Amino acid sequence: MNCDCHIHMVLDGADWRSAIARHREKPQDAFIRRTLETYQRLGFGYLRDGGDRWGVGKRAKELAPDYGIVYRTPCAPLCKAGHYGSFIGEPFASLREYRVLIGENRKNGADFVKIMISGLMDFDRFGVLSEPGLPGEEIRELVHIAHEEGFPVMAHANGAETVIAAAEARVDSVEHGAYLNEEALHAMKEAGTVWVPTLSTIGNLRGKGRFQERAVEAILASAQENVASFAAMGGLLAPGTDAGAWAVPHGSLTEYALLGETLGSRVDDLLAKGLAALREKF
């Protein structure tokens, strides 16, 4: 059985604005069903959505049993007002507002909380993020509140200091995780955090001509080196493509290929261990 531990049903891998516009009035069942059929045909039995504020992931969860798929969603991802994530998630200006949004997601059937706590990679410039992460104290409090409310936490997090703060709060999964150092890798390992590195969001850009090829190659090499180091120290890894992101179609198997390239003959055993841990949490 294939698993994808990070998808966005609301997106289509081509144009995020038009993809969102498709569902702006209400989730489009025809699109969602076609996408679930694709996953079913390719042997996927478990999908974990990264969330959206239009209820597309929520509707996919309702339809997924028709296709024999276990589907998990946070409903709307939560982001700090004025920071990365507002294009798809619900912003909060204070911890009080954050608690209210968690409550609203609970009413909508959320399985977990997703927090957006950093920017994303600049694919034209190696080592550069679109913005730094939130302050460590705030990150720790966001994770603590969600746990206090009984939810596991998925964190969109790039940069070593951001991931260290999240791991110190025992975040359940880290998504992406660009530009980590040994301290960040050890912090995740000690916390039992599952890392979903979404290598496809980098590897699928190669040869497309949209970004500087040298930068893309350097970003991918850095990520694969960290993945290999994390696996060597006994860290938990799970496959997630970020399907719906540009050049990452739904049903893509590239994450398995990139992780196989990175981890070699150990890949199946390592991913089985990480998936078991992730599914226990989520």
Backbone bond lengths (Angstrom), bond angles and torsions (degrees), N, CA, C in turn:
res aa  C-N    CA-C-N  psi(-1)  N-CA   C-N-CA  omega(-1)  CA-C   N-CA-C  phi
1 M - - - 1.463 - - 1.523 109.99 -
2 N 1.310 116.67 129.82 1.457 121.27 174.82 1.529 110.26 -85.43
3 C 1.321 115.66 150.70 1.464 122.17 177.66 1.521 108.64 -133.67
4 D 1.307 116.79 143.85 1.457 121.13 170.78 1.529 106.63 -127.57
5 C 1.310 115.13 111.78 1.465 121.13 -172.17 1.518 113.63 -91.73
6 H 1.337 116.77 9.96 1.465 119.39 174.43 1.524 108.97 -158.01
7 I 1.327 116.13 101.02 1.466 121.34 174.98 1.528 108.77 -130.79
8 H 1.318 115.60 167.25 1.468 121.57 170.94 1.522 107.18 -131.02
9 M 1.315 116.92 99.86 1.458 120.77 -179.43 1.516 111.70 -59.94
10 V 1.319 118.10 -29.97 1.460 121.50 -177.61 1.529 112.41 -67.51
11 L 1.333 117.78 -22.53 1.464 121.92 -176.10 1.525 110.86 -102.06
12 D 1.345 116.14 165.89 1.464 118.68 -173.90 1.524 114.74 -128.36
13 G 1.343 117.66 6.39 1.453 120.56 178.05 1.512 114.73 82.02
14 A 1.322 117.07 1.46 1.466 120.34 -175.90 1.528 112.32 -121.27
15 D 1.330 117.10 -62.05 1.468 121.43 -176.08 1.525 107.68 -140.60
16 W 1.327 116.78 107.94 1.457 119.50 -173.41 1.530 112.78 -65.54
17 R 1.317 116.92 -32.23 1.466 118.89 -179.01 1.528 111.12 -67.84
18 S 1.321 116.94 -47.82 1.465 118.80 -179.88 1.523 110.93 -69.88
19 A 1.324 116.56 -31.82 1.465 119.71 178.09 1.523 110.67 -63.80
20 I 1.306 116.16 -45.29 1.468 120.07 178.50 1.525 110.52 -65.66
21 A 1.338 117.08 -40.66 1.463 120.84 179.77 1.521 111.47 -59.00
22 R 1.327 117.23 -31.92 1.468 122.03 179.29 1.532 111.14 -57.63
23 H 1.322 115.97 -34.70 1.463 120.62 -173.59 1.534 112.93 -109.03
24 R 1.331 117.58 6.22 1.460 119.02 -169.57 1.530 112.51 -62.15
25 E 1.314 117.73 -38.21 1.461 119.38 179.87 1.518 111.29 -79.32
26 K 1.332 116.50 -42.12 1.464 121.52 174.00 1.528 108.24 -165.35
27 P 1.342 117.03 154.40 1.467 119.45 178.56 1.523 111.05 -58.56
28 Q 1.322 115.92 135.65 1.455 121.55 -176.79 1.528 110.22 -92.50
29 D 1.319 115.68 105.61 1.458 120.65 -175.77 1.524 113.00 -59.10
30 A 1.319 117.61 -36.68 1.464 120.01 -177.54 1.526 110.12 -61.68
31 F 1.327 117.31 -44.91 1.460 121.05 178.35 1.528 110.68 -64.15
32 I 1.318 115.99 -45.94 1.466 120.14 -177.60 1.528 110.24 -62.87
33 R 1.311 116.85 -43.02 1.473 119.77 -179.98 1.531 111.52 -65.62
34 R 1.306 117.19 -41.29 1.470 119.09 177.50 1.521 111.05 -60.64
35 T 1.323 115.62 -39.67 1.458 119.97 -179.18 1.524 110.77 -69.14
36 L 1.317 117.22 -42.89 1.461 120.40 177.06 1.527 111.13 -63.72
37 E 1.322 116.77 -36.22 1.473 119.99 176.17 1.529 110.76 -62.06
38 T 1.324 116.43 -39.48 1.466 120.37 177.61 1.521 110.29 -61.02
39 Y 1.307 116.38 -47.57 1.464 119.62 178.99 1.538 111.17 -62.01
40 Q 1.314 116.56 -42.61 1.466 120.14 179.53 1.532 110.49 -61.27
41 R 1.319 117.27 -45.30 1.461 121.57 -178.52 1.525 111.69 -61.64
42 L 1.324 116.88 -32.27 1.459 121.54 -178.36 1.527 113.01 -90.48
43 G 1.316 116.63 5.06 1.459 120.20 173.53 1.515 115.76 84.28
44 F 1.336 117.46 23.64 1.464 120.39 177.16 1.522 109.96 -85.03
45 G 1.320 115.96 130.86 1.458 120.45 179.37 1.510 113.95 -116.93
46 Y 1.340 116.97 -7.90 1.470 121.27 -178.56 1.516 109.08 -142.70
47 L 1.335 116.28 127.14 1.460 122.68 177.39 1.521 109.27 -131.54
48 R 1.320 115.74 136.48 1.468 120.79 175.74 1.525 107.80 -121.47
49 D 1.311 115.40 118.03 1.454 122.53 -174.96 1.531 110.06 -84.46
50 G 1.331 115.72 147.39 1.456 120.95 175.05 1.514 113.52 -88.82
51 G 1.337 116.80 -2.67 1.456 120.47 171.18 1.519 115.91 94.16
52 D 1.328 114.51 161.20 1.469 123.56 174.99 1.514 107.51 -164.81
53 R 1.320 116.78 159.90 1.464 119.98 -175.10 1.528 113.75 -94.27
54 W 1.341 118.15 6.62 1.468 121.40 -179.47 1.528 112.49 -104.98
55 G 1.309 117.88 3.30 1.457 121.20 176.46 1.511 114.85 81.84
56 V 1.332 117.89 16.09 1.468 120.26 -178.02 1.527 110.54 -71.47
57 G 1.324 116.70 -45.92 1.456 119.80 176.57 1.518 111.97 -62.94
58 K 1.325 116.21 -38.32 1.462 120.89 177.60 1.532 110.30 -61.18
59 R 1.321 117.17 -44.11 1.458 120.62 179.46 1.529 110.73 -67.45
60 A 1.335 116.93 -38.04 1.465 119.69 177.30 1.516 111.02 -61.66
61 K 1.322 117.24 -38.06 1.467 120.58 177.27 1.528 110.78 -61.64
62 E 1.322 116.50 -38.33 1.462 120.54 179.51 1.525 111.79 -67.45
63 L 1.332 116.45 -34.76 1.470 121.06 -176.54 1.527 113.00 -88.33
64 A 1.312 117.66 -23.23 1.466 121.94 -172.28 1.526 114.83 -56.11
65 P 1.353 119.89 -37.14 1.472 118.12 178.97 1.529 113.58 -58.19
66 D 1.321 118.01 -26.61 1.477 120.99 177.26 1.529 111.54 -62.43
67 Y 1.334 115.92 -19.61 1.465 121.51 -176.37 1.530 112.13 -113.53
68 G 1.328 115.35 11.03 1.453 119.66 178.90 1.515 113.66 69.05
69 I 1.328 116.77 27.92 1.464 121.83 -175.61 1.528 110.25 -113.26
70 V 1.319 116.07 131.77 1.461 122.10 169.97 1.519 107.18 -83.15
71 Y 1.324 117.21 124.75 1.458 121.91 -172.92 1.519 109.40 -126.43
72 R 1.315 116.66 128.87 1.461 122.45 179.27 1.531 109.57 -120.53
73 T 1.323 115.77 139.58 1.463 120.46 -178.46 1.523 110.95 -144.60
74 P 1.344 116.28 147.76 1.469 119.65 172.97 1.523 112.22 -90.20
75 C 1.351 116.40 3.43 1.465 122.36 -165.59 1.532 107.18 61.51
76 A 1.320 120.32 -120.13 1.467 119.54 -177.20 1.527 110.50 -85.00
77 P 1.352 118.24 129.00 1.462 119.33 170.89 1.524 109.39 -67.68
78 L 1.316 116.70 154.60 1.456 121.33 -174.98 1.522 109.99 -115.17
79 C 1.335 116.19 132.66 1.462 121.14 -176.69 1.518 110.00 -135.89
80 K 1.314 116.03 151.70 1.468 120.98 177.51 1.523 109.23 -70.22
81 A 1.324 117.00 132.59 1.464 121.41 179.99 1.526 110.00 -54.79
82 G 1.334 115.36 133.26 1.450 120.92 179.65 1.509 114.75 86.23
83 H 1.338 116.87 1.36 1.452 121.47 -178.91 1.532 110.25 -121.06
84 Y 1.328 115.49 174.75 1.453 121.19 -175.43 1.534 111.95 -56.97
85 G 1.320 115.94 137.47 1.455 121.48 174.33 1.503 115.49 123.51
86 S 1.337 117.28 -14.83 1.465 119.15 -174.45 1.521 112.89 -67.74
87 F 1.348 118.50 -17.74 1.464 120.65 179.27 1.527 111.64 -66.68
88 I 1.334 117.01 -19.92 1.460 119.75 -175.91 1.526 112.73 -132.18
89 G 1.337 116.95 -18.48 1.453 120.07 -173.26 1.514 113.86 -115.33
90 E 1.329 114.74 -175.56 1.465 122.31 178.10 1.525 108.95 -101.06
91 P 1.330 117.98 124.32 1.464 120.27 -179.66 1.530 112.36 -84.23
92 F 1.324 115.05 150.44 1.457 121.42 174.02 1.525 108.15 -130.22
93 A 1.326 115.92 143.52 1.459 120.92 -179.89 1.512 112.47 -100.91
94 S 1.328 116.66 -16.27 1.465 120.83 -177.40 1.525 109.28 -146.92
95 L 1.312 116.50 165.67 1.456 120.40 177.92 1.530 110.65 -65.24
96 R 1.305 116.89 -30.83 1.469 119.93 176.59 1.531 109.97 -63.14
97 E 1.337 116.85 -45.69 1.462 120.22 177.89 1.531 110.89 -63.95
98 Y 1.315 116.41 -36.08 1.469 121.24 177.48 1.525 110.52 -60.51
99 R 1.320 117.06 -44.62 1.468 120.14 178.16 1.526 111.39 -62.44
100 V 1.321 116.44 -39.70 1.469 120.45 179.01 1.524 110.39 -62.34
101 L 1.322 116.71 -43.51 1.468 120.36 -179.83 1.525 111.24 -65.64
102 I 1.319 117.62 -36.93 1.468 119.89 175.21 1.525 109.59 -60.80
103 G 1.325 116.20 -41.74 1.457 119.73 177.93 1.518 112.77 -62.89
104 E 1.325 117.02 -39.60 1.459 120.48 178.43 1.525 110.92 -65.97
105 N 1.327 116.51 -41.03 1.464 119.45 177.10 1.523 110.94 -64.68
106 R 1.331 116.75 -37.34 1.468 119.59 176.94 1.528 110.83 -58.62
107 K 1.331 116.63 -45.56 1.461 120.78 179.37 1.531 111.69 -61.67
108 N 1.331 116.34 -30.18 1.460 121.03 -179.48 1.517 113.59 -85.61
109 G 1.338 116.23 0.51 1.456 119.64 175.51 1.511 115.55 93.68
110 A 1.334 117.99 24.11 1.457 121.11 179.94 1.523 111.34 -61.59
111 D 1.327 115.42 142.87 1.464 121.91 176.78 1.517 112.31 -93.90
112 F 1.325 116.70 -21.25 1.454 121.47 -178.42 1.516 109.06 -161.55
113 V 1.311 117.00 174.63 1.465 122.37 176.07 1.518 108.68 -105.88
114 K 1.338 116.14 133.50 1.463 120.22 171.54 1.519 108.77 -112.34
115 I 1.348 114.79 128.76 1.455 120.02 177.26 1.525 109.85 -116.42
116 M 1.315 115.49 143.26 1.464 123.20 177.96 1.523 105.99 -106.10
117 I 1.336 117.90 108.81 1.464 120.03 -169.76 1.526 113.51 -121.54
118 S 1.324 117.39 9.52 1.460 120.61 175.58 1.517 109.07 -153.52
119 G 1.325 115.26 175.97 1.456 120.00 171.52 1.516 110.34 -80.90
120 L 1.323 115.92 -164.16 1.458 120.80 178.44 1.523 109.11 -122.66
121 M 1.314 116.54 172.30 1.458 121.34 -176.56 1.525 111.66 -69.14
122 D 1.336 115.10 143.52 1.454 121.87 167.82 1.527 105.35 -91.29
123 F 1.318 117.29 106.29 1.459 120.77 -172.35 1.528 113.38 -74.66
124 D 1.325 117.01 -3.56 1.463 120.50 174.43 1.525 112.44 -96.06
125 R 1.349 117.06 -11.55 1.461 120.40 -174.95 1.522 109.85 -138.03
126 F 1.307 116.00 110.26 1.459 120.61 179.87 1.528 110.46 -61.17
127 G 1.335 115.49 135.93 1.451 121.45 176.53 1.510 115.47 84.19
128 V 1.320 117.63 0.95 1.464 121.17 -175.39 1.529 110.35 -108.97
129 L 1.338 116.51 133.30 1.457 122.85 173.02 1.522 109.78 -107.85
130 S 1.315 116.02 155.44 1.462 119.84 -178.64 1.521 111.92 -66.00
131 E 1.317 116.82 -25.80 1.457 122.09 173.71 1.524 108.30 -164.75
132 P 1.328 117.66 155.08 1.470 119.51 179.68 1.518 110.92 -72.27
133 G 1.317 115.30 169.46 1.451 120.28 178.41 1.524 112.64 -73.85
134 L 1.312 115.51 167.48 1.461 120.49 174.94 1.530 109.55 -66.65
135 P 1.323 117.97 161.99 1.470 120.10 177.37 1.527 111.02 -58.71
136 G 1.337 116.15 144.16 1.453 120.95 -176.60 1.515 113.70 -56.24
137 E 1.325 117.19 -41.60 1.468 120.29 -178.94 1.526 110.73 -61.94
138 E 1.321 116.62 -39.62 1.464 120.56 179.55 1.529 110.89 -68.47
139 I 1.321 117.07 -41.65 1.462 120.63 177.48 1.526 110.53 -58.69
140 R 1.320 115.93 -47.11 1.475 119.54 -179.49 1.521 111.17 -60.79
141 E 1.322 117.30 -37.41 1.462 120.59 -179.63 1.530 111.17 -70.94
142 L 1.332 117.54 -38.17 1.468 120.49 178.16 1.529 110.83 -61.46
143 V 1.318 116.41 -45.00 1.469 119.80 178.79 1.523 110.18 -65.41
144 H 1.321 116.44 -43.43 1.468 120.60 -178.77 1.526 111.07 -60.18
145 I 1.323 117.31 -45.31 1.469 120.43 -178.57 1.520 110.72 -62.08
146 A 1.322 117.37 -44.82 1.465 120.25 -179.78 1.525 111.00 -62.82
147 H 1.312 116.93 -42.05 1.472 120.05 176.55 1.518 110.65 -63.46
148 E 1.310 116.36 -41.36 1.464 121.77 178.45 1.526 110.72 -59.47
149 E 1.338 115.74 -33.09 1.462 120.85 178.37 1.525 112.76 -83.05
150 G 1.328 116.57 1.47 1.460 121.18 175.00 1.509 115.99 90.41
151 F 1.341 117.19 14.69 1.460 120.74 -177.41 1.528 112.15 -109.22
152 P 1.334 117.84 140.41 1.455 119.50 164.09 1.524 108.82 -70.26
153 V 1.341 116.09 161.98 1.464 120.70 -173.68 1.527 111.41 -126.66
154 M 1.318 115.18 126.79 1.469 124.66 169.85 1.527 106.56 -101.01
155 A 1.339 116.67 128.82 1.459 119.87 -177.68 1.524 111.46 -120.86
156 H 1.324 116.33 119.54 1.469 121.49 166.51 1.517 105.34 -72.17
157 A 1.337 116.62 110.52 1.463 119.51 -172.51 1.517 111.15 -147.29
158 N 1.325 116.28 125.60 1.456 123.19 173.89 1.523 108.83 -125.67
159 G 1.319 115.94 148.92 1.457 120.86 179.92 1.514 111.52 95.55
160 A 1.317 116.02 138.97 1.466 121.09 -173.34 1.526 112.98 -61.08
161 E 1.331 117.90 -47.67 1.471 119.68 -175.39 1.525 111.17 -64.52
162 T 1.324 116.55 -37.16 1.462 120.65 178.88 1.528 110.54 -64.31
163 V 1.318 116.21 -45.14 1.468 120.18 -178.80 1.520 110.99 -69.37
164 I 1.315 118.36 -36.65 1.465 120.76 176.92 1.522 110.33 -60.22
165 A 1.319 116.99 -46.41 1.466 120.46 179.89 1.522 111.27 -61.36
166 A 1.334 116.52 -43.04 1.468 119.84 179.40 1.520 110.97 -65.06
167 A 1.328 117.09 -42.54 1.467 120.66 -179.80 1.516 111.01 -66.36
168 E 1.316 117.42 -36.82 1.472 120.43 177.54 1.523 111.14 -60.72
169 A 1.342 115.88 -28.33 1.469 120.52 176.64 1.527 111.62 -88.73
170 R 1.335 116.27 4.68 1.463 123.59 179.66 1.527 111.93 62.93
171 V 1.330 114.96 46.03 1.461 119.93 174.79 1.525 108.66 -58.37
172 D 1.311 117.12 146.10 1.468 120.86 -173.31 1.521 112.77 -80.44
173 S 1.327 117.86 -37.00 1.470 119.34 174.68 1.512 110.07 -147.00
174 V 1.335 114.34 146.18 1.461 122.54 173.95 1.520 107.49 -112.04
175 E 1.323 115.75 129.74 1.457 122.54 179.90 1.521 109.48 -105.45
176 H 1.305 116.43 134.58 1.471 124.96 179.01 1.534 110.36 80.64
177 G 1.315 118.54 -82.67 1.462 120.55 175.37 1.515 114.00 69.26
178 A 1.310 117.52 45.96 1.468 120.08 177.43 1.518 111.13 -72.53
179 Y 1.319 115.91 147.41 1.461 124.46 170.03 1.534 113.19 60.37
180 L 1.316 115.07 50.32 1.462 120.03 176.83 1.519 110.38 -89.46
181 N 1.330 115.76 158.86 1.453 121.10 174.04 1.529 108.93 -116.99
182 E 1.327 116.12 -179.46 1.460 119.84 -175.96 1.522 111.57 -61.75
183 E 1.323 116.87 -37.15 1.465 119.89 179.41 1.524 111.03 -62.27
184 A 1.321 117.07 -41.36 1.466 120.70 179.62 1.523 110.88 -66.78
185 L 1.329 116.80 -41.20 1.459 119.85 178.69 1.524 110.82 -62.96
186 H 1.324 116.75 -44.32 1.465 120.15 178.64 1.531 110.93 -64.42
187 A 1.331 117.14 -37.75 1.466 120.31 179.83 1.523 110.57 -61.98
188 M 1.340 117.30 -43.88 1.456 120.33 177.40 1.525 111.31 -64.07
189 K 1.315 115.77 -43.16 1.461 119.64 -178.76 1.518 110.54 -61.77
190 E 1.322 118.06 -46.59 1.461 122.00 -178.09 1.527 111.80 -66.19
191 A 1.334 116.84 -30.50 1.470 120.50 -179.26 1.519 112.41 -82.87
192 G 1.328 118.02 -9.93 1.463 120.47 -174.43 1.513 112.77 72.21
193 T 1.340 115.84 21.41 1.461 121.29 178.66 1.524 109.94 -71.75
194 V 1.321 116.51 135.09 1.467 120.89 174.58 1.523 107.91 -88.10
195 W 1.335 115.22 128.00 1.469 120.63 179.06 1.519 108.82 -99.59
196 V 1.349 114.94 124.88 1.465 122.83 175.03 1.532 106.18 -111.61
197 P 1.337 118.32 92.91 1.460 120.62 -168.03 1.526 116.30 -77.04
198 T 1.310 118.70 -8.86 1.472 123.36 177.78 1.534 112.12 44.37
199 L 1.315 116.00 54.66 1.467 120.51 179.52 1.532 112.05 -61.38
200 S 1.318 116.58 -24.59 1.465 120.46 -178.55 1.519 112.47 -61.42
201 T 1.330 117.03 -32.40 1.463 119.44 -179.48 1.516 111.75 -65.29
202 I 1.332 116.58 -19.11 1.464 121.60 176.81 1.530 109.57 -100.25
203 G 1.322 115.83 -54.71 1.465 120.52 -175.22 1.512 113.42 -58.96
204 N 1.322 117.60 -35.03 1.467 120.27 -178.36 1.525 113.05 -72.35
205 L 1.334 117.25 -9.66 1.464 120.45 178.74 1.523 112.45 -83.42
206 R 1.324 116.44 -15.51 1.462 119.28 -176.88 1.533 111.19 -62.05
207 G 1.308 114.78 132.81 1.458 120.66 176.61 1.512 115.20 76.73
208 K 1.331 118.54 3.88 1.458 120.40 -178.45 1.520 113.18 -84.50
209 G 1.326 117.78 -19.66 1.458 120.84 178.35 1.503 115.18 80.36
210 R 1.313 118.16 3.90 1.463 120.61 -178.03 1.525 111.73 -85.19
211 F 1.342 116.84 -32.66 1.453 121.92 -177.00 1.525 110.16 -125.29
212 Q 1.317 115.38 166.21 1.455 120.60 177.96 1.528 109.50 -62.64
213 E 1.325 116.17 118.01 1.463 120.55 -173.98 1.528 111.93 -60.47
214 R 1.308 117.09 -39.73 1.463 120.10 -179.34 1.526 111.39 -63.08
215 A 1.325 116.31 -39.49 1.465 120.02 178.94 1.525 110.66 -67.01
216 V 1.321 116.79 -43.69 1.471 120.49 179.27 1.526 110.54 -59.52
217 E 1.318 117.17 -45.75 1.458 120.82 179.61 1.526 111.21 -61.87
218 A 1.329 117.32 -40.54 1.466 120.66 -179.87 1.522 111.33 -67.60
219 I 1.321 117.07 -40.00 1.466 120.70 178.87 1.525 110.37 -63.96
220 L 1.335 115.87 -44.08 1.463 119.69 179.72 1.529 110.86 -64.39
221 A 1.327 117.45 -44.38 1.468 120.41 -179.68 1.523 110.99 -60.95
222 S 1.330 117.33 -40.51 1.464 121.74 178.40 1.523 110.67 -63.49
223 A 1.329 116.40 -44.91 1.468 120.50 -179.54 1.522 110.87 -64.15
224 Q 1.321 117.58 -44.37 1.461 120.34 -179.38 1.528 111.44 -65.44
225 E 1.309 117.43 -36.56 1.466 120.63 177.05 1.525 110.60 -62.42
226 N 1.330 116.51 -43.05 1.460 119.94 178.59 1.523 112.11 -67.69
227 V 1.327 117.22 -38.60 1.461 120.73 177.24 1.524 110.11 -60.92
228 A 1.331 116.90 -45.50 1.465 120.91 179.22 1.526 111.09 -62.16
229 S 1.329 117.30 -41.69 1.464 120.96 178.94 1.521 111.04 -65.19
230 F 1.311 116.85 -41.55 1.464 121.29 -179.56 1.525 110.26 -64.15
231 A 1.317 116.63 -42.99 1.460 120.12 178.15 1.523 110.55 -63.06
232 A 1.323 116.95 -40.40 1.462 120.94 -177.97 1.524 112.01 -64.16
233 M 1.327 117.28 -29.66 1.464 119.43 179.28 1.529 112.51 -90.31
234 G 1.337 116.36 5.15 1.461 120.07 176.85 1.509 114.95 90.76
235 G 1.331 117.45 17.20 1.456 120.78 179.40 1.514 112.42 -72.65
236 L 1.314 116.01 159.24 1.460 123.32 -176.90 1.526 110.27 -94.65
237 L 1.330 116.53 125.16 1.458 123.02 -178.91 1.521 110.61 -123.12
238 A 1.326 116.96 143.85 1.465 121.04 176.05 1.524 109.29 -138.91
239 P 1.330 117.44 149.51 1.466 121.15 -177.30 1.530 112.33 -82.13
240 G 1.321 114.95 131.06 1.460 120.59 174.82 1.513 108.66 -153.03
241 T 1.305 118.06 128.50 1.468 121.11 -173.61 1.524 114.00 -90.00
242 D 1.346 118.06 -21.60 1.465 122.84 -164.94 1.523 109.13 66.68
243 A 1.332 116.14 36.84 1.462 122.22 -177.83 1.529 111.12 -50.90
244 G 1.320 114.69 135.85 1.455 122.01 -174.14 1.506 111.56 106.57
245 A 1.357 116.63 -25.67 1.461 120.06 172.94 1.524 109.09 -65.12
246 W 1.340 116.75 162.58 1.458 119.91 -175.42 1.522 110.91 -58.09
247 A 1.322 116.05 129.64 1.471 125.16 178.63 1.519 113.41 71.84
248 V 1.322 117.05 12.41 1.468 120.27 176.89 1.532 108.14 -121.12
249 P 1.328 118.34 91.25 1.466 120.98 -177.29 1.519 112.06 -73.47
250 H 1.302 115.66 155.86 1.461 120.18 174.00 1.527 109.62 -64.64
251 G 1.321 115.05 137.08 1.451 120.77 -178.59 1.520 113.37 88.33
252 S 1.327 117.00 7.10 1.458 120.45 -179.78 1.527 110.90 -65.66
253 L 1.319 115.78 139.65 1.466 122.19 175.74 1.530 111.16 -105.87
254 T 1.334 116.92 13.11 1.458 119.51 -175.82 1.522 112.79 -66.01
255 E 1.327 117.62 -28.45 1.471 118.12 -178.86 1.524 110.82 -65.14
256 Y 1.321 115.67 -41.20 1.465 118.89 176.86 1.525 110.29 -61.79
257 A 1.332 116.81 -40.16 1.458 120.01 -179.53 1.525 111.35 -66.60
258 L 1.325 117.62 -44.23 1.458 120.93 -178.83 1.525 111.95 -68.77
259 L 1.320 116.78 -38.23 1.461 119.47 176.95 1.526 110.34 -68.85
260 G 1.333 117.00 -35.79 1.457 120.21 176.03 1.515 111.38 -64.24
261 E 1.320 116.15 -41.41 1.463 121.55 177.31 1.530 110.42 -61.63
262 T 1.322 116.14 -35.47 1.460 121.68 -176.57 1.523 112.73 -80.17
263 L 1.325 116.90 -40.40 1.463 121.70 -170.43 1.520 113.95 -104.32
264 G 1.311 117.21 -12.29 1.460 120.38 176.30 1.509 113.28 66.26
265 S 1.305 116.67 -142.46 1.460 122.19 -172.36 1.521 113.09 -66.57
266 R 1.324 117.77 -15.01 1.475 121.36 -179.10 1.518 112.63 -83.10
267 V 1.339 117.28 -7.55 1.452 119.85 -165.91 1.525 113.32 -58.75
268 D 1.316 119.15 -44.44 1.462 120.62 -175.93 1.525 111.53 -62.58
269 D 1.324 116.72 -46.50 1.457 120.03 -179.89 1.519 111.71 -65.38
270 L 1.323 116.36 -41.05 1.463 119.77 -179.31 1.522 111.32 -65.17
271 L 1.326 117.23 -44.08 1.460 119.92 -179.28 1.523 111.50 -70.03
272 A 1.320 117.45 -34.30 1.464 119.78 177.14 1.522 110.46 -60.99
273 K 1.318 116.55 -41.86 1.466 120.93 178.87 1.530 110.96 -65.69
274 G 1.329 116.41 -45.29 1.455 119.82 180.00 1.519 112.87 -66.20
275 L 1.335 116.71 -40.53 1.469 120.24 178.78 1.516 111.38 -64.95
276 A 1.312 117.29 -39.80 1.459 120.10 178.34 1.536 110.25 -60.84
277 A 1.325 116.26 -43.30 1.458 120.29 179.57 1.519 110.92 -66.25
278 L 1.340 116.91 -41.81 1.458 120.10 -178.44 1.525 111.03 -66.32
279 R 1.331 116.42 -43.93 1.461 118.73 -178.25 1.520 111.76 -68.98
280 E 1.312 117.30 -26.19 1.462 119.51 174.25 1.524 111.13 -68.63
281 K 1.328 115.49 -35.19 1.470 120.83 179.45 1.520 111.49 -78.76
282 F 1.343 116.04 -39.74 1.463 121.13 -172.65 1.523 112.39 -112.39
